[in-house]
Amino acid sequence: MKIVDFLKKTPLKRFFERSPQVAVLPLYGVIAPGGNKLRGENLNLANLAEQIETAFKTKHLCAVALAINSPGGSPVQSSLIFDRICQLADEKEIPVYAFAEDVMASGGYWLGLCADEIYINKNSVVGSIGVVSAGFGFPGLLEKVGVDRRLYSAGENKVKLDPFSPEKEDDILWLKKIQGDIHDNFKELVKTRRGERLKKRKDKELFSGDVWIGEKAVDLGLVDGIADLRSFCREKFGEKVRFNRVEGRQGFLAKKLGLEQQAIGTDAIEALIAAVRNQSVWGRFGL
């Protein structure tokens, strides 16, 4: 008898048993380009690529679970993250399950769509299938403070929606056209990924940009049920299932000094602007 076979029959056998592994990939925050290790990261492919790859390389992997808490953000970054997860899931033939926490809305829901099944808490905010742009206008500010702004451009469409110039109807129509095209892409993705699970095919309601809580999202077919990550995976893969949470590597200063959301030196103003912008996105859902 081989030594390994012998050991497997002893109390040491637990060390030779291969427990199924679920890689847990946290997707927390606003979806946007940029961010850095010091002041906290936005969700984007550049920041997540390594974590996604690591999740799908987990030994004895039986599934990847996405823990999502995001109010959305950039449609481009949402699409890039979606594509990467779907590509690896197909290549490795690994199922993906999404679990919403406080909010899975707009781009956050876009991320959830890369899962084979989506589950939420009964109080989770879900939906916001739409497109929004926001900015400020200061056409009278420079005149009040006595500043003469000089703006030169080549190309009739080079300058649009300039915050220091009066708003133009053509610029608004141009922006709405872009928003409409992105909205169409979002709607098509929802229909493709959810398919016949969209039990109530009320496009006007589903794609109005509205949000729903818990059971209502289930009724509409936007999600598959009410469940938490741990209980769902233990029921599906057995009591011995293990969870491997794939976290991003924190920068040295942030780790040592606890500066996750702080900035120093010349980054302070940029960080403040980013914080205000991100908070405004969360604020749309009362969070």
For each residue, the residues with C-beta under 8 A, 3 or more apart:
1: 5 6
2: 5 6
3: 6 7
4: 7 8 16
5: 1 2 8 9
6: 1 2 3 9 10
7: 3 4 10 12 13 15 16
8: 4 5 12 13 16
9: 5 6 13
10: 6 7 13
11: 14
12: 7 8 15 16
13: 7 8 9 10 16 17
14: 11 17
15: 7 12
16: 4 7 8 12 13
17: 13 14 240
18: 60
19: 60 240 241 242
20: 60 62 237 238 240 241 242
21: 58 59 60 61 62 241 242 243 244
22: 61 62 63 64 65 233 237 241 242 243 244
23: 54 55 56 58 61 63 64 65 244 246
24: 55 65 67 229 243 244 245 246
25: 51 52 55 64 65 66 67 246
26: 67 245 246 247
27: 43 48 66 67 68 69 70 81 108 111
28: 43 67 68 69 70
29: 40 41 42 43 69 70 278
30: 42 43 70 71 72 73 277 278 281 282
31: 42 43 44 70 72 73 74 77 78 81 107 108 111
32: 35 42 43 44 73 74 77 277 278
33: 42 44 46 74 77
34: 42 44 274
35: 32 39 40 41 42 44 47 274
36: 39 41 251 267
37: 41 249 250 251 254
38: 251 253 254 259 262 263 264 267
39: 35 36 259 260 261 262 263 267 271 274
40: 29 35 260 261
41: 29 35 36 37 44 47 248
42: 29 30 31 32 33 34 35 47 73 77 274 278
43: 27 28 29 30 31 32 47 48 70 73 77 81 111
44: 31 32 33 34 35 41 47 48 74 77 80 81
45: 48 49 77 80 81 84
46: 33 49
47: 35 41 42 43 44 248
48: 27 43 44 45 51 52 81 84 248
49: 45 46 52 53 84
50: 53 54 248
51: 25 48 54 55 246 247 248
52: 25 48 49 55 56 81 84 85 88
53: 49 50 56 57 88
54: 23 50 51 57 58 246
55: 23 24 25 51 52 58 64 244 246
56: 23 52 53 61 64 88 89 91 92 94
57: 53 54 61
58: 21 23 54 55 61 244 246
59: 21
60: 18 19 20 21
61: 21 22 23 56 57 58 64 92 94
62: 20 21 22 94 95 237 241
63: 22 23 94 95 96 97 233 236 237
64: 22 23 25 55 56 61 85 89 94 95 96 97
65: 22 23 24 25 96 97 98 99 229 233 243
66: 25 27 85 96 97 98 99 111 112 114 115
67: 24 25 26 27 28 99 101 229
68: 27 28 98 99 100 101 104 108 111 112
69: 27 28 29 100 101 102 103 104 108
70: 27 28 29 30 31 43 73 103 104 105 107 108 111
71: 30 103 105 106 107 108 128 281 282 284 285 287
72: 30 31 78 105 106 107 108 109 110 128 281
73: 30 31 32 42 43 70 77 78 106 107 281
74: 31 32 33 44 77 78 107
75: 78 79 107 110 131 182 185 186
76: 79 80
77: 31 32 33 42 43 44 45 73 74 80 81 107
78: 31 72 73 74 75 81 82 107 110 111
79: 75 76 82 83 110 185
80: 44 45 76 77 83 84
81: 27 31 43 44 45 48 52 77 78 84 85 111 114
82: 78 79 85 86 110 111 113 114 189
83: 79 80 86 87
84: 45 48 49 52 80 81 87 88
85: 52 64 66 81 82 88 89 96 111 114
86: 82 83 89 90 96 114
87: 83 84 90 91
88: 52 53 56 84 85 91 92 94
89: 56 64 85 86 92 93 94 95 96 114
90: 86 87 93
91: 56 87 88
92: 56 61 88 89
93: 89 90
94: 56 61 62 63 64 88 89
95: 62 63 64 89 116
96: 63 64 65 66 85 86 89 114 115 116
97: 63 64 65 66 115 116 117 118 119 229 232 233
98: 65 66 68 104 111 112 114 115 117 118 119
99: 65 66 67 68 118 119 120 227 228 229 232
100: 68 69 103 104 108 112 118 119 120 121 124 126 223
101: 67 68 69 104 121 124
102: 69 124 125 285 287
103: 69 70 71 100 108 124 125 126 282 285 287
104: 68 69 70 98 100 101 108 109 111 112 118 120 124 125 126
105: 70 71 72 108 109 125 126 127 128 211 284 285
106: 71 72 73 109 110 128 129 130 132
107: 31 70 71 72 73 74 75 77 78 110 111
108: 27 31 68 69 70 71 72 100 103 104 105 111 112
109: 72 104 105 106 112 113 126 127 128 129 222
110: 72 75 78 79 82 106 107 113 186 189
111: 27 31 43 66 68 70 78 81 82 85 98 104 107 108 114
112: 66 68 98 100 104 108 109 115 118 223
113: 82 109 110 118 189 190 193 194
114: 66 81 82 85 86 89 96 98 111 193
115: 66 96 97 98 112 118
116: 95 96 97
117: 97 98 224 225
118: 97 98 99 100 104 112 113 115 222 223 224
119: 97 98 99 100 223 224 225 226 227 228 229 232
120: 99 100 104 124 126 214 217 218 223 225 226 227
121: 100 101 124 214 226 228
122: 213 214 215 226
123: 213 214
124: 100 101 102 103 104 120 121 213 214 217
125: 102 103 104 105 211 212 213 285
126: 100 103 104 105 109 120 211 212 213 217 222 223
127: 105 109 206 209 210 211 212 217 222
128: 71 72 105 106 109 209 210 211 284 285
129: 106 109 183 186 187 190 206 207 208 209
130: 106 183 186 207 208 209
131: 75 179 180 182 183 186
132: 106 179 209
133: 175 179
134: 280
135: 161 163
136: 163
137: 163 167
138: 141 142 163 164
139: 164 165 166 167
140: 143 144
141: 138 144 145 164
142: 138 145 147 148 149 164
143: 140 146 147
144: 140 141
145: 141 142
146: 143
147: 142 143
148: 142
149: 142 164
150:
151: 159 162 164 165
152:
153: 158 159
154: 158
155: 158
156:
157: 160 174
158: 153 154 155
159: 151 153 162 165
160: 157 168 171 174 175
161: 135 167 171 175
162: 151 159 165
163: 135 136 137 138
164: 138 139 141 142 149 151
165: 139 151 159 162 168
166: 139
167: 137 139 161 171 172
168: 160 165 171 172
169: 172 173
170: 173 174
171: 160 161 167 168 174 175
172: 167 168 169 175 176
173: 169 170 176 177
174: 157 160 170 171 177 178
175: 133 160 161 171 172 178 179
176: 172 173 179 180
177: 173 174 180 181
178: 174 175 181 182
179: 131 132 133 175 176 182 183
180: 131 176 177 183 184
181: 177 178 184 185
182: 75 131 178 179 185 186
183: 129 130 131 179 180 186 187 207
184: 180 181 187 188
185: 75 79 181 182 188 189
186: 75 110 129 130 131 182 183 189 190 207
187: 129 183 184 190 191 203 207
188: 184 185 191 192
189: 82 110 113 185 186 192 193
190: 113 129 186 187 193 194 198 206 207 222
191: 187 188 194 195 198
192: 188 189 195
193: 113 114 189 190
194: 113 190 191 197 198 221 222
195: 191 192 198
196:
197: 194 221 224
198: 190 191 194 195 201 206 220 221 222
199: 219 220 221
200: 205 206 219 220 221
201: 198
202: 205 206 220
203: 187 206 207
204: 207 208
205: 200 202 208 210 220
206: 127 129 190 198 200 202 203 220 222
207: 129 130 183 186 187 190 203 204
208: 129 130 204 205
209: 127 128 129 130 132
210: 127 128 205
211: 105 125 126 127 128 285
212: 125 126 127 216 217 220 222
213: 122 123 124 125 126 216 217
214: 120 121 122 123 124 217 218 226
215: 122 218 219 226
216: 212 213 219 220
217: 120 124 126 127 212 213 214 220 222 223
218: 120 214 215 221 222 223 224 225 226
219: 199 200 215 216
220: 198 199 200 202 205 206 212 216 217
221: 194 197 198 199 200 218
222: 109 118 126 127 190 194 198 206 212 217 218
223: 100 112 118 119 120 126 217 218
224: 117 118 119 197 218
225: 117 119 120 218
226: 119 120 121 122 214 215 218
227: 99 119 120 231 232
228: 99 119 121 231 232
229: 24 65 67 97 99 119 232 233
230: 233 234 243
231: 227 228 234 235
232: 97 99 119 227 228 229 235 236
233: 22 63 65 97 229 230 236 237 241 243
234: 230 231 237 238 239 241
235: 231 232
236: 63 232 233
237: 20 22 62 63 233 234 241
238: 20 234 241
239: 234
240: 17 19 20
241: 19 20 21 22 62 233 234 237 238
242: 19 20 21 22
243: 21 22 24 65 230 233
244: 21 22 23 24 55 58
245: 24 26
246: 23 24 25 26 51 54 55 58
247: 26 51
248: 41 47 48 50 51
249: 37
250: 37 254 255 260
251: 36 37 38 254 255
252: 255 256
253: 38 256 257 259
254: 37 38 250 251 257 258 259 260
255: 250 251 252
256: 252 253
257: 253 254
258: 254
259: 38 39 253 254 262 263 264
260: 39 40 250 254
261: 39 40 275
262: 38 39 259 271
263: 38 39 259 267 268 270 271 272
264: 38 259 267 268
265: 268
266: 269 270
267: 36 38 39 263 264 270 271
268: 263 264 265 271 272
269: 266 272 273
270: 263 266 267 273 274
271: 39 262 263 267 268 274 275
272: 263 268 269 275 276
273: 269 270 276 277
274: 34 35 39 42 270 271 277 278
275: 261 271 272 278 279
276: 272 273 279 280
277: 30 32 273 274 280 281
278: 29 30 32 42 274 275 281 282
279: 275 276 282 283
280: 134 276 277 283 284
281: 30 71 72 73 277 278 284
282: 30 71 103 278 279 285 287
283: 279 280 286 287
284: 71 105 128 280 281
285: 71 102 103 105 125 128 211 282
286: 283
287: 71 102 103 282 283
